[in-house]
């Protein structure tokens, strides 16, 4: 990537990791701040727009200007991986997917950041341990850092309070499951509640038992289901609990 980049700015930012491209040399003399412009590459979505707003404070304090290259999610991986593999000069910083770290580190696309972190007082203990392992380390389980955790994947579940409050549904659920109809606290309860509401007529409309975060393109179509399947025992490497012919095999 760009040879003129000498240090990673302190930008606080899918599983995603903020990485410095390796053509940069961390030990070289600094260019005057007012002459610097950094280009950050990421996917085109609302968090990227928020980052543009955050960058205004960064520019005001550092005098380093920011440019952005945002690519729609369905094209993001192809566009950015082509940029890395071709040793292009578009990006100074990339918020890449976590699964790129190993290949990018081994292929010389990312800069190892341990010395920079030590110099700037950046402590990996300030981040959630799982995000450090997933989004920063290579090899995994070693204190070798190639990126900063930028944004961890997390789910927040909501429920229809009015549905749970209906006396007739409460009575039916209690009779069937011998417990009160309440928001689920375990995955087993989640499945019970989801199956109970699935296909039911409520207020004259046929409803779904659950709605999973997902999308039609990119990896979102996988993440939408694995967020639930993995806690229930699904494993990619286990053929007895794998996806087969477009259908789910039975899993625990």
SVG drawing of the C-alpha trace seen along z (x, -y; Angstrom):
<svg xmlns="http://www.w3.org/2000/svg" viewBox="-58 -22 71 59">
<polyline fill="none" stroke="black" stroke-width="0.4" points="0.0,0.0 1.2,-3.6 4.9,-3.9 4.4,-7.4 2.4,-6.2 4.6,-6.2 2.3,-5.6 -1.2,-4.4 -3.5,-7.2 -5.5,-6.5 -8.8,-6.0 -11.3,-4.3 -13.5,-2.5 -17.6,6.3 -16.3,8.8 -13.8,6.3 -10.2,5.3 -8.5,2.0 -5.2,2.8 -2.2,0.8 -1.1,1.8 2.6,3.1 4.2,1.0 4.4,-1.5 7.6,-1.7 6.9,-2.5 10.4,-3.7 10.9,-6.3 10.9,-10.0 7.4,-11.6 6.1,-13.8 4.7,-17.1 1.1,-16.5 -0.4,-19.2 0.9,-17.4 -0.7,-14.1 -3.8,-12.5 -4.8,-9.0 -7.3,-6.9 -9.4,-4.4 -11.2,-1.6 -14.2,0.2 -17.7,1.4 -20.4,-1.1 -22.9,-1.0 -24.1,-3.2 -21.1,-2.6 -18.8,-3.8 -20.8,-7.0 -20.4,-7.4 -16.7,-7.0 -16.6,-9.9 -18.1,-12.1 -15.6,-10.8 -12.8,-11.5 -13.5,-15.2 -12.4,-15.4 -9.3,-13.3 -8.4,-15.8 -9.0,-18.8 -6.6,-17.4 -3.9,-15.9 -4.2,-18.1 -4.2,-14.8 -6.9,-14.8 -9.0,-11.7 -10.3,-10.2 -12.6,-7.2 -13.2,-4.4 -16.4,-2.6 -17.5,0.4 -20.9,2.1 -20.8,5.3 -21.5,7.8 -18.4,6.4 -16.3,5.5 -14.2,8.6 -13.4,9.0 -12.5,5.3 -10.3,5.1 -8.6,8.5 -7.8,7.6 -6.3,4.4 -4.1,6.3 -3.0,9.0 -2.1,6.5 -0.2,4.4 -2.3,1.4 -1.9,-2.1 -5.5,-3.0 -5.7,-2.3 -3.5,-3.4 -5.9,-1.8 -8.3,1.1 -11.1,2.2 -11.1,5.7 -12.8,8.9 -11.2,10.8 -10.6,13.9 -8.2,11.9 -5.6,11.4 -3.7,14.7 -3.4,14.4 -2.6,10.7 0.1,11.2 1.7,14.2 1.6,12.4 3.1,9.2 0.0,7.1 -0.4,5.9 2.2,4.3 2.8,6.0 1.8,3.5 3.4,4.6 6.1,2.0 3.7,-0.7 1.2,0.3 3.9,0.3 5.2,-3.1 1.7,-4.7 0.5,-3.0 -2.2,-1.0 -3.1,1.9 -4.9,5.0 -6.2,5.6 -8.5,2.6 -10.4,4.7 -12.7,7.7 -10.5,10.8 -12.5,12.6 -12.2,9.6 -8.4,9.6 -8.1,13.2 -10.5,13.0 -9.6,9.6 -6.0,8.9 -3.8,11.9 -1.8,14.0 -1.1,16.8 -4.2,17.1 -3.3,17.4 0.0,15.5 0.8,11.9 1.4,10.9 -0.9,8.1 -1.7,7.1 -4.8,5.1 -7.0,3.4 -10.5,4.8 -12.7,2.3 -16.2,3.5 -17.3,6.8 -20.3,8.7 -23.0,8.7 -26.7,9.5 -29.5,7.8 -32.8,9.6 -36.1,7.8 -39.6,9.2 -43.3,8.2 -44.4,7.3 -48.0,7.1 -47.9,10.7 -46.5,12.0 -49.1,10.2 -52.1,11.8 -54.0,13.9 -55.1,16.5 -51.6,17.0 -50.2,17.2 -52.8,19.8 -52.0,21.9 -48.3,21.7 -48.5,22.6 -50.7,25.7 -48.2,26.8 -44.9,26.2 -45.8,26.0 -44.2,22.7 -45.1,19.0 -44.8,17.3 -41.8,15.0 -38.9,13.8 -36.4,16.6 -33.3,16.8 -31.8,19.9 -31.5,21.2 -33.9,24.0 -36.5,21.5 -35.8,19.4 -36.6,22.4 -39.8,23.1 -41.1,19.6 -40.2,19.3 -42.0,22.5 -45.0,21.4 -45.4,18.2 -44.4,19.5 -47.3,19.3 -49.8,18.2 -52.6,15.7 -52.2,12.7 -54.5,9.6 -55.6,11.0 -52.1,11.5 -50.0,14.6 -46.7,14.0 -43.2,15.5 -41.7,17.0 -38.4,15.2 -36.6,12.9 -32.9,13.4 -30.5,10.7 -29.2,11.6 -29.0,10.4 -29.2,11.8 -25.6,11.1 -22.1,11.3 -21.5,13.3 -24.6,12.0 -26.6,14.8 -24.4,17.2 -24.0,15.1 -27.8,14.7 -28.3,18.4 -25.0,19.3 -25.6,16.8 -28.3,19.2 -27.0,22.5 -23.5,22.4 -24.8,21.9 -27.1,24.8 -24.2,27.1 -23.8,26.7 -20.2,27.1 -18.8,26.6 -16.3,29.4 -18.7,32.0 -20.4,33.8 -23.2,35.0 -24.1,31.4 -23.4,29.8 -25.5,28.2 -26.5,30.6 -28.5,30.2 -29.9,26.9 -31.4,28.4 -30.4,28.5 -29.5,31.9 -30.6,32.6 -28.5,30.9 -28.4,30.9"/>
</svg>
